[in-house]
Amino acid sequence: MSPLASVARTIGRFGRSRIPPQLVVQITNRCNARCPQCGMRRSADIARFDLPAAVMERLLGACAVKGVQAISFTGGEPLLMRADLVRWLQAAGRAGIPYIRTGTNGFLLQGAERPDFTSRIQRLAETLAATPLRNFWISLDSALSEVHEGMRGLPGVVAGIEKALPIFHAAGIYPSANLGLNRCVGGERTHALRPEAYDGRPAYLAAFYRAYGDALDRFYRFAADLGFTIVNTCYPMSIDAPETAGGLKAVYAATAVEDLVRYAADEKAMLYKALLDTIPRHRGRLRIFSPLSALHALQQSHAGAAGTDAFGCRGGVDFFFIDAQAGDTYPCGYRGNENMGKFWELDLNAIRPDGDCRRCDWECFRDPSELCAPFLLALHAPLRLMGKMRGDGRYRRLWIEDLRYYHACDLFDGRRPPRPGRLRRFSI
């Protein structure tokens, strides 16, 4: 059975209106990086918490009972809790969760010039490889080493990443580069963009599109040259001032109101268009998680295109965020004013299955929601699916191409090497 057929069968098993449950679990909000766009940076004046082991044990027990299929252990910086993290990765496997993920800002990958670097990274890679971990991400914010290292406050980390990747590969782990989109992604060329420097908004947006397209093209080439085989792109994790004033408060402090990650709607439309146009040029070499159908839907939505019908996010329906402070459940890290209580006390079947949300763009839940939604509609609303596919021919073509590509990528299995013969079919 192909990976995509397996996904369709799994969706069917969870009911005609459900996607298999997925959790993002914040195990700590401690961090040792200084990322200016993140409220958990080491200089942030916030209370720090680690998720208690007793809470994690109950949570993983509930995952086994409720059939959770994917879990991401996030931070802060997850590798600050290495011993606990390894135990929890093992326990997640015993709970029957097939898609287990975690990652790092890369602080342990500094010091590539030190004599103990290779042995130290080998121990880390072998320790992780001995767990059922499926995907391991490493943050990378720019193709310019000095920009990434300056933002993160981690000098020398890019050289360490390049030296560490073959060690991880030898251990059977193929890490993902995790790009958090920001105004410094292209260095000064994107950071210095100002509308007042152009003759009208259309001229500015055209320059914006070109600058980000070039920056993204350079980033994907850089990631592949470093040795990455998988790339994930995080859409801007911002929360706008009007929403904050209206009472919305993100529970996940990686959100920010800083200009570094805030974009106007028309800028977002150009940003997603740049991604949509750039990614296909690199699908023949890299396994890039971002589905083109989701990017198309977001681009059309922010451009105000008539008839746009993005499927929306299943956060709070099938996907949930668990915070480190109290181990409480939220629809996502964005909707922090909607505490749903303890996950083990939730009756997932009592949650309305039609609660799609469009309040943010975050890819963590939006991308899988958009990709899986047509499977759901085929089961319970086939006429709506037919109307969607007929009404937006480009979406239909992109979604089908995404399915073919995801199959070629083995659903981005980070424990398997890429299959160049399969990926070459997507070269353009």
C-alpha positions, -999 to 999 in steps of 0.1 A, spaced: 0 0 0 13 34 -9 19 60 18 -10 82 5 -34 52 4 -24 45 40 -31 81 50 -66 79 33 -73 47 51 -62 62 84 -85 92 79 -114 69 71 -107 49 103 -111 80 124 -145 88 111 -161 106 81 -154 141 96 -120 136 114 -83 138 107 -61 116 128 -53 135 161 -20 154 163 -4 172 193 23 198 196 37 195 231 58 223 246 81 205 269 99 237 281 98 275 274 135 278 283 158 287 255 195 297 251 192 316 218 184 353 213 161 352 183 146 387 182 113 375 168 106 351 197 91 358 231 111 329 246 145 342 237 171 340 265 168 377 273 130 376 276 117 386 310 92 357 314 86 329 339 103 297 328 86 263 329 94 227 322 66 203 316 64 179 346 72 143 340 39 132 357 19 154 332 38 139 303 31 104 314 -6 110 317 -6 128 284 11 100 265 -13 75 281 -42 95 268 -25 96 234 -26 58 233 -62 57 242 -73 85 218 -53 72 189 -30 102 185 -10 97 153 15 125 154 33 143 182 59 171 181 80 179 212 89 216 210 102 243 232 119 267 239 148 246 231 139 208 234 175 197 237 179 215 270 159 186 284 178 158 265 175 131 291 138 136 296 132 141 259 148 108 250 126 90 276 95 107 262 104 98 226 106 62 237 73 64 256 56 80 226 67 51 205 53 26 231 20 46 230 17 36 193 23 71 178 39 66 144 49 103 136 72 116 163 91 148 159 114 172 177 142 196 169 168 222 180 181 257 175 215 240 169 233 251 200 249 217 204 263 220 169 285 249 177 323 244 179 329 224 147 366 232 151 369 215 185 386 181 187 356 164 204 330 177 179 327 145 159 325 121 189 300 144 207 277 147 177 280 109 171 268 103 206 238 127 201 229 112 167 231 76 180 211 84 211 183 99 190 185 71 164 179 46 192 144 61 197 114 60 174 120 96 164 108 101 128 117 137 121 144 160 136 145 196 126 173 222 129 165 259 126 180 278 97 167 314 91 187 326 62 211 315 34 236 340 49 255 324 77 262 357 94 225 367 94 213 334 109 240 333 135 236 369 144 198 365 148 202 334 169 233 344 189 250 311 180 283 319 163 298 291 142 266 270 142 263 269 104 297 253 100 287 229 127 255 220 109 274 212 77 299 190 96 271 173 117 247 164 89 268 135 75 271 121 111 234 122 115 229 105 81 253 77 90 232 71 121 200 69 100 186 104 108 180 129 80 174 162 97 151 189 83 161 225 78 134 246 95 131 280 80 110 306 100 101 332 74 112 367 85 123 400 70 160 391 73 157 359 53 175 376 24 198 398 45 197 435 39 179 431 5 147 420 23 152 437 56 157 471 40 126 470 18 105 501 25 73 511 7 82 548 7 112 541 -15 90 531 -44 66 550 -67 34 535 -53 23 503 -36 23 481 -68 59 490 -75 68 482 -39 50 448 -40 67 439 -72 101 446 -56 90 427 -25 81 396 -46 115 397 -65 135 401 -33 118 373 -14 118 351 -45 156 355 -48 161 350 -11 141 318 -10 158 305 -41 191 311 -25 179 295 8 169 262 -8 201 260 -27 221 267 5 201 241 25 208 214 -1 245 224 -3 249 221 34 236 185 32 199 188 42 175 166 23 143 179 39 131 215 44 101 228 62 91 264 60 73 281 89 50 309 78 52 342 97 44 336 133 30 370 141 1 382 161 -12 416 150 -18 445 175 -56 448 168 -60 411 177 -40 416 209 -62 446 217 -92 425 211 -82 400 238 -64 374 218 -32 362 236 -10 335 222 0 308 246 30 299 225 55 326 230 73 320 197 46 344 184 56 380 182 44 415 174 78 425 162 80 439 127 106 412 118 78 387 113 48 409 107 35 415 72 5 433 57 -20 413 38 -8 423 4 28 415 15 17 381 26 1 375 -8 34 383 -24 54 362 1 32 331 -5 34 337 -43 72 338 -40 71 305 -22 46 290 -46 68 300 -76 102 291 -60 96 257 -44 89 238 -76 124 247 -88 139 227 -59 115 198 -55 138 177 -77 166 180 -52 150 185 -18 120 171 0 102 204 7 72 198 30 52 230 21 22 219 0 17 241 -30 -21 238 -27 -20 253 8 3 281 -4 -21 288 -33 -50 290 -10 -32 314 14 -20 336 -15 -54 339 -29 -70 346 4 -46 374 13 -49 388 -22 -86 390 -17 -94 368 -47 -131 363 -54 -144 329 -46 -114 319 -25 -124 290 -3 -94 279 18 -104 249 39 -90 263 71 -73 248 101 -84 218 122 -68 233 154 -91 226 183 -109 199 163 -82 173 155 -50 192 163 -40 205 197 -13 224 215 -1 215 251 17 243 271 47 238 293 34 258 322 4 237 333 1 210 306 -32 225 295 -47 219 260 -54 247 235 -66 246 199 -32 258 189 -4 280 202 -21 311 188 -55 308 205 -43 311 240 -76 325 253 -93 291 247 -81 268 274 -96 233 268 -83 217 300 -63 185 303 -60 164 272 -68 132 290 -101 147 301 -112 158 266 -139 139 247 -127 143 212 -160 130 198 -179 158 215 -160 185 196 -178 198 165 -160 184 135 -167 215 113 -148 241 133 -123 251 107 -103 283 117 -87 309 95 -73 333 121 -36 326 114 -14 312 87 8 290 108 18 259 88 20 235 118 -17 227 116 -28 246 85 -7 227 60 -18 192 70 -54 205 74 -54 218 38 -38 187 24 -62 163 42 -94 183 38 -103 169 3 -101 134 17 -127 144 44 -150 161 19 -149 130 -3 -163 111 26 -190 134 39 -195 163 15 -186 151 -20 -206 178 -37 -187 206 -20 -155 189 -30 -166 187 -66 -175 224 -65 -142 233 -50 -122 214 -76 -142 226 -105 -142 262 -93 -104 264 -88 -86 244 -114 -52 255 -103 -59 243 -67 -70 210 -81 -38 206 -102 -16 216 -73 -33 193 -48 -29 163 -71 7 172 -77 12 176 -40 -1 140 -35 23 127 -61 52 146 -46 44 135 -10 44 99 -22 78 104 -39 91 118 -6 78 88 15 57 113 34 89 130 45 102 101 65 133 115 82 146 80 89 149 73 52 173 88 26 158 106 -3 151 87 -35 168 108 -62 151 89 -90 117 97 -77 125 133 -70 140 139 -104 105 135 -119 96 169 -102 126 188 -117 117 218 -138 
